[in-house]
Amino acid sequence: MDATRASALLDELERAVERRLQHLTDDAESLRHDRADATADDEHDPEGSTLSGEWAHVDALARAAREERREIRAARERVASGTFGVCEVCGRGIADARLEARPTARRCIACAV
């Protein structure tokens, strides 16, 4: 895969991650607001999930998105250095189909297993 296509894929992926992070930030702000308005005993609310449970879920998703953003930035560094698409384990090329599906891939299919 050439550097132009790799950069385009990474741009698209990064935009999606940034949108997801913005939604999660909005969700976290909404939960902060709800928590301020909630009674002190939200853990025993029979109506559904607790604010604490929702907070933990949003936090876990945000942490995963930030990690994905770090992986995208690392892939951009590999594009710049000319090592994008080269398996970090065996040194062979990573198949274009794999990079299309997962542009942040660091390993070929054989080494990823």
KOLVOTOR-384530 format. One record per atom (N, C-alpha, C): residue in three letters; chain; x negated, y negated, z. Coordinates in nm, 4 decimals, padded with zeros to 6 digits. Example, Ala and Ser with C-alpha at 12.3 -4.5 7.8 and 13.67 -1.06 7.14 Angstrom:
REM KOLVOTOR-384530
ala	A	-01.3190	00.5690	00.7800
ala	A	-01.2300	00.4500	00.7800
ala	A	-01.3200	00.3300	00.7800
ser	A	-01.2850	00.2250	00.7080
ser	A	-01.3670	00.1060	00.7140
ser	A	-01.2900	-00.0030	00.7870
REM end
This chain:
REM KOLVOTOR-384530
met	A	-00.0853	00.1171	00.0000
met	A	00.0000	00.0000	00.0000
met	A	-00.0900	-00.1236	00.0000
asp	A	-00.0542	-00.2199	-00.0840
asp	A	-00.1381	-00.3390	-00.0907
asp	A	-00.1052	-00.4366	00.0234
ala	A	-00.1953	-00.5293	00.0455
ala	A	-00.1844	-00.6234	00.1574
ala	A	-00.0608	-00.7115	00.1459
thr	A	-00.0232	-00.7479	00.0250
thr	A	00.0952	-00.8330	00.0058
thr	A	00.2214	-00.7611	00.0506
arg	A	00.2358	-00.6354	00.0093
arg	A	00.3539	-00.5566	00.0498
arg	A	00.3520	-00.5321	00.2001
ala	A	00.2359	-00.5015	00.2553
ala	A	00.2244	-00.4784	00.3996
ala	A	00.2656	-00.6037	00.4764
ser	A	00.2173	-00.7180	00.4323
ser	A	00.2524	-00.8441	00.4996
ser	A	00.4014	-00.8716	00.4914
ala	A	00.4612	-00.8437	00.3769
ala	A	00.6046	-00.8653	00.3611
ala	A	00.6849	-00.7754	00.4555
leu	A	00.6459	-00.6483	00.4650
leu	A	00.7133	-00.5559	00.5565
leu	A	00.6977	-00.6016	00.7016
leu	A	00.5780	-00.6435	00.7383
leu	A	00.5538	-00.6889	00.8744
leu	A	00.6304	-00.8171	00.9046
asp	A	00.6411	-00.9067	00.8064
asp	A	00.7208	-01.0284	00.8245
asp	A	00.8663	-00.9940	00.8536
glu	A	00.9208	-00.9034	00.7735
glu	A	01.0598	-00.8627	00.7899
glu	A	01.0824	-00.7984	00.9270
leu	A	00.9920	-00.7112	00.9646
leu	A	01.0015	-00.6434	01.0935
leu	A	00.9896	-00.7430	01.2083
glu	A	00.8976	-00.8373	01.1962
glu	A	00.8792	-00.9354	01.3029
glu	A	01.0016	-01.0252	01.3173
arg	A	01.0622	-01.0644	01.2070
arg	A	01.1841	-01.1456	01.2154
arg	A	01.2947	-01.0693	01.2890
ala	A	01.3082	-00.9417	01.2595
ala	A	01.4100	-00.8597	01.3266
ala	A	01.3814	-00.8494	01.4766
val	A	01.2561	-00.8318	01.5124
val	A	01.2191	-00.8224	01.6539
val	A	01.2447	-00.9555	01.7246
glu	A	01.2107	-01.0647	01.6593
glu	A	01.2337	-01.1964	01.7201
glu	A	01.3832	-01.2223	01.7404
arg	A	01.4663	-01.1820	01.6438
arg	A	01.6118	-01.1967	01.6599
arg	A	01.6606	-01.1128	01.7774
arg	A	01.6099	-00.9897	01.7860
arg	A	01.6498	-00.9018	01.8955
arg	A	01.6079	-00.9604	02.0298
leu	A	01.4857	-01.0125	02.0369
leu	A	01.4398	-01.0749	02.1612
leu	A	01.5250	-01.1958	02.1987
gln	A	01.5658	-01.2740	02.0995
gln	A	01.6513	-01.3897	02.1294
gln	A	01.7855	-01.3441	02.1857
his	A	01.8438	-01.2401	02.1260
his	A	01.9707	-01.1868	02.1777
his	A	01.9529	-01.1340	02.3197
leu	A	01.8440	-01.0651	02.3435
leu	A	01.8195	-01.0114	02.4777
leu	A	01.7966	-01.1228	02.5787
thr	A	01.7294	-01.2287	02.5377
thr	A	01.7101	-01.3442	02.6255
thr	A	01.8451	-01.4070	02.6582
asp	A	01.9309	-01.4188	02.5586
asp	A	02.0659	-01.4718	02.5814
asp	A	02.1439	-01.3810	02.6757
asp	A	02.1328	-01.2491	02.6556
asp	A	02.2012	-01.1542	02.7439
asp	A	02.1510	-01.1667	02.8868
ala	A	02.0200	-01.1816	02.9033
ala	A	01.9628	-01.1954	03.0374
ala	A	02.0128	-01.3235	03.1037
glu	A	02.0214	-01.4302	03.0282
glu	A	02.0722	-01.5568	03.0827
glu	A	02.2180	-01.5418	03.1246
ser	A	02.2954	-01.4720	03.0437
ser	A	02.4353	-01.4476	03.0775
ser	A	02.4465	-01.3650	03.2060
leu	A	02.3609	-01.2656	03.2192
leu	A	02.3614	-01.1842	03.3412
leu	A	02.3216	-01.2674	03.4631
arg	A	02.2245	-01.3577	03.4455
arg	A	02.1877	-01.4467	03.5570
arg	A	02.3080	-01.5290	03.6007
his	A	02.3808	-01.5786	03.5029
his	A	02.4990	-01.6587	03.5313
his	A	02.6045	-01.5722	03.6014
asp	A	02.6286	-01.4522	03.5491
asp	A	02.7264	-01.3613	03.6097
asp	A	02.6860	-01.3230	03.7509
arg	A	02.5571	-01.3013	03.7701
arg	A	02.5092	-01.2625	03.9029
arg	A	02.5341	-01.3744	04.0036
ala	A	02.5153	-01.4972	03.9607
ala	A	02.5383	-01.6107	04.0502
ala	A	02.6855	-01.6200	04.0889
asp	A	02.7745	-01.5786	03.9970
asp	A	02.9184	-01.5859	04.0226
asp	A	02.9743	-01.4593	04.0875
ala	A	02.8978	-01.3530	04.0899
ala	A	02.9485	-01.2235	04.1380
ala	A	02.9486	-01.2181	04.2899
thr	A	03.0273	-01.1280	04.3388
thr	A	03.0253	-01.1031	04.4828
thr	A	02.8958	-01.0322	04.5176
ala	A	02.8618	-01.0292	04.6415
ala	A	02.7362	-00.9680	04.6846
ala	A	02.7377	-00.8165	04.6691
asp	A	02.8558	-00.7579	04.6471
asp	A	02.8669	-00.6121	04.6439
asp	A	02.8960	-00.5603	04.5036
asp	A	02.8167	-00.5999	04.4047
asp	A	02.8423	-00.5538	04.2680
asp	A	02.8063	-00.4075	04.2484
glu	A	02.7291	-00.3506	04.3403
glu	A	02.6870	-00.2114	04.3260
glu	A	02.8037	-00.1141	04.3455
his	A	02.9122	-00.1593	04.4050
his	A	03.0251	-00.0699	04.4311
his	A	03.1475	-00.1087	04.3492
asp	A	03.1274	-00.1734	04.2386
asp	A	03.2360	-00.2143	04.1507
asp	A	03.2846	-00.0934	04.0725
pro	A	03.4095	-00.0510	04.0931
pro	A	03.4600	00.0672	04.0229
pro	A	03.4943	00.0406	03.8763
glu	A	03.4826	-00.0824	03.8307
glu	A	03.5219	-00.1188	03.6952
glu	A	03.4188	-00.0842	03.5895
gly	A	03.3022	-00.0440	03.6265
gly	A	03.2027	-00.0105	03.5247
gly	A	03.0620	-00.0267	03.5764
ser	A	02.9717	-00.0559	03.4829
ser	A	02.8311	-00.0659	03.5212
ser	A	02.8086	-00.1875	03.6108
thr	A	02.7082	-00.1763	03.6906
thr	A	02.6742	-00.2860	03.7816
thr	A	02.5900	-00.3895	03.7082
leu	A	02.5882	-00.5093	03.7623
leu	A	02.5019	-00.6118	03.7044
leu	A	02.3566	-00.5674	03.7109
ser	A	02.3190	-00.5002	03.8187
ser	A	02.1809	-00.4513	03.8314
ser	A	02.1485	-00.3504	03.7220
gly	A	02.2420	-00.2632	03.6925
gly	A	02.2209	-00.1650	03.5859
gly	A	02.2101	-00.2312	03.4501
glu	A	02.2967	-00.3288	03.4253
glu	A	02.2901	-00.4012	03.2976
glu	A	02.1594	-00.4785	03.2875
trp	A	02.1178	-00.5388	03.3980
trp	A	01.9918	-00.6149	03.4002
trp	A	01.8747	-00.5226	03.3668
ala	A	01.8720	-00.4051	03.4279
ala	A	01.7639	-00.3098	03.4028
ala	A	01.7630	-00.2668	03.2554
his	A	01.8804	-00.2485	03.1978
his	A	01.8900	-00.2079	03.0579
his	A	01.8363	-00.3183	02.9658
val	A	01.8795	-00.4411	02.9870
val	A	01.8335	-00.5541	02.9064
val	A	01.6827	-00.5721	02.9216
asp	A	01.6343	-00.5585	03.0440
asp	A	01.4902	-00.5732	03.0688
asp	A	01.4097	-00.4660	02.9952
ala	A	01.4568	-00.3427	02.9984
ala	A	01.3863	-00.2340	02.9293
ala	A	01.3848	-00.2573	02.7777
leu	A	01.4959	-00.3025	02.7230
leu	A	01.5006	-00.3310	02.5790
leu	A	01.4081	-00.4466	02.5421
ala	A	01.4019	-00.5485	02.6269
ala	A	01.3139	-00.6627	02.6004
ala	A	01.1671	-00.6207	02.6081
arg	A	01.1328	-00.5376	02.7053
arg	A	00.9946	-00.4895	02.7149
arg	A	00.9568	-00.4089	02.5910
ala	A	01.0477	-00.3257	02.5427
ala	A	01.0218	-00.2466	02.4216
ala	A	01.0049	-00.3379	02.3004
ala	A	01.0847	-00.4426	02.2906
ala	A	01.0737	-00.5356	02.1776
ala	A	00.9424	-00.6127	02.1831
arg	A	00.8993	-00.6520	02.3032
arg	A	00.7704	-00.7222	02.3155
arg	A	00.6546	-00.6299	02.2775
glu	A	00.6659	-00.5025	02.3119
glu	A	00.5630	-00.4049	02.2726
glu	A	00.5627	-00.3873	02.1206
glu	A	00.6809	-00.3845	02.0615
glu	A	00.6885	-00.3736	01.9162
glu	A	00.6247	-00.4965	01.8499
arg	A	00.6459	-00.6123	01.9083
arg	A	00.5839	-00.7349	01.8552
arg	A	00.4319	-00.7258	01.8646
arg	A	00.3794	-00.6706	01.9738
arg	A	00.2339	-00.6509	01.9867
arg	A	00.1829	-00.5559	01.8787
glu	A	00.2581	-00.4506	01.8500
glu	A	00.2193	-00.3554	01.7455
glu	A	00.2185	-00.4224	01.6081
ile	A	00.3136	-00.5102	01.5845
ile	A	00.3184	-00.5831	01.4568
ile	A	00.1956	-00.6718	01.4440
arg	A	00.1609	-00.7403	01.5510
arg	A	00.0433	-00.8276	01.5474
arg	A	-00.0844	-00.7473	01.5267
ala	A	-00.0919	-00.6291	01.5867
ala	A	-00.2080	-00.5426	01.5662
ala	A	-00.2144	-00.4954	01.4206
ala	A	-00.0978	-00.4658	01.3631
ala	A	-00.0941	-00.4248	01.2220
ala	A	-00.1389	-00.5398	01.1318
arg	A	-00.1016	-00.6619	01.1662
arg	A	-00.1465	-00.7788	01.0884
arg	A	-00.2997	-00.7910	01.0936
glu	A	-00.3568	-00.7617	01.2097
glu	A	-00.5034	-00.7644	01.2221
glu	A	-00.5667	-00.6586	01.1337
arg	A	-00.5017	-00.5420	01.1245
arg	A	-00.5540	-00.4366	01.0371
arg	A	-00.5443	-00.4781	00.8904
val	A	-00.4368	-00.5483	00.8544
val	A	-00.4254	-00.5991	00.7163
val	A	-00.5413	-00.6940	00.6894
ala	A	-00.5649	-00.7861	00.7818
ala	A	-00.6709	-00.8868	00.7639
ala	A	-00.8094	-00.8236	00.7560
ser	A	-00.8305	-00.7166	00.8321
ser	A	-00.9628	-00.6537	00.8338
ser	A	-00.9810	-00.5490	00.7244
gly	A	-00.8729	-00.5182	00.6533
gly	A	-00.8819	-00.4190	00.5466
gly	A	-00.8661	-00.2756	00.5936
thr	A	-00.8243	-00.2553	00.7181
thr	A	-00.8074	-00.1192	00.7698
thr	A	-00.6616	-00.0765	00.7784
phe	A	-00.5697	-00.1614	00.7334
phe	A	-00.4276	-00.1250	00.7329
phe	A	-00.4085	-00.0054	00.6408
gly	A	-00.3331	00.0924	00.6884
gly	A	-00.3069	00.2102	00.6064
gly	A	-00.4130	00.3173	00.6166
val	A	-00.5094	00.2990	00.7067
val	A	-00.6143	00.3985	00.7286
val	A	-00.5907	00.4604	00.8667
cys	A	-00.5819	00.5918	00.8708
cys	A	-00.5575	00.6622	00.9971
cys	A	-00.6718	00.6370	01.0943
glu	A	-00.6361	00.5983	01.2171
glu	A	-00.7397	00.5706	01.3175
glu	A	-00.8015	00.6973	01.3750
val	A	-00.7459	00.8131	01.3439
val	A	-00.8001	00.9391	01.3947
val	A	-00.8909	01.0050	01.2913
cys	A	-00.8374	01.0286	01.1716
cys	A	-00.9128	01.1047	01.0714
cys	A	-00.9771	01.0167	00.9633
gly	A	-00.9339	00.8925	00.9541
gly	A	-00.9921	00.8015	00.8559
gly	A	-00.9353	00.8131	00.7153
arg	A	-00.8407	00.9050	00.6949
arg	A	-00.7760	00.9160	00.5641
arg	A	-00.6644	00.8130	00.5526
gly	A	-00.6162	00.7948	00.4312
gly	A	-00.5082	00.7000	00.4082
gly	A	-00.3760	00.7490	00.4660
ile	A	-00.2971	00.6541	00.5141
ile	A	-00.1614	00.6833	00.5610
ile	A	-00.0700	00.6696	00.4393
ala	A	00.0173	00.7657	00.4188
ala	A	00.1059	00.7664	00.3025
ala	A	00.1916	00.6398	00.2982
asp	A	00.2074	00.5862	00.1774
asp	A	00.2879	00.4660	00.1593
asp	A	00.4301	00.4842	00.2127
ala	A	00.4868	00.6021	00.1927
ala	A	00.6234	00.6272	00.2416
ala	A	00.6302	00.6124	00.3938
arg	A	00.5273	00.6580	00.4628
arg	A	00.5234	00.6430	00.6096
arg	A	00.5120	00.4958	00.6458
leu	A	00.4274	00.4229	00.5749
leu	A	00.4098	00.2807	00.6044
leu	A	00.5348	00.2006	00.5704
glu	A	00.6075	00.2415	00.4684
glu	A	00.7345	00.1758	00.4359
glu	A	00.8332	00.1944	00.5510
ala	A	00.8375	00.3154	00.6045
ala	A	00.9302	00.3457	00.7138
ala	A	00.8834	00.2899	00.8472
arg	A	00.7523	00.2881	00.8663
arg	A	00.6956	00.2444	00.9946
arg	A	00.5679	00.1662	00.9668
pro	A	00.5821	00.0363	00.9350
pro	A	00.4662	-00.0435	00.8949
pro	A	00.3594	-00.0590	01.0028
thr	A	00.3925	-00.0297	01.1257
thr	A	00.2937	-00.0424	01.2330
thr	A	00.2188	00.0884	01.2593
ala	A	00.2441	00.1901	01.1779
ala	A	00.1808	00.3211	01.1978
ala	A	00.0291	00.3085	01.1977
arg	A	-00.0339	00.3746	01.2931
arg	A	-00.1795	00.3751	01.3054
arg	A	-00.2389	00.5095	01.2636
arg	A	-00.1522	00.6103	01.2526
arg	A	-00.1980	00.7450	01.2228
arg	A	-00.1205	00.8050	01.1070
cys	A	-00.1875	00.8912	01.0321
cys	A	-00.1189	00.9656	00.9265
cys	A	-00.0249	01.0680	00.9916
ile	A	00.0597	01.1277	00.9124
ile	A	00.1554	01.2249	00.9658
ile	A	00.0843	01.3396	01.0371
ala	A	-00.0204	01.3940	00.9760
ala	A	-00.0903	01.5080	01.0352
ala	A	-00.1481	01.4745	01.1736
cys	A	-00.2007	01.3563	01.1881
cys	A	-00.2634	01.3166	01.3164
cys	A	-00.1605	01.2650	01.4174
ala	A	-00.0429	01.2266	01.3708
ala	A	00.0586	01.1741	01.4602
ala	A	00.1313	01.2854	01.5354
val	A	00.1198	01.4075	01.4841
val	A	00.1908	01.5205	01.5435
val	A	00.1232	01.5712	01.6664
REM end
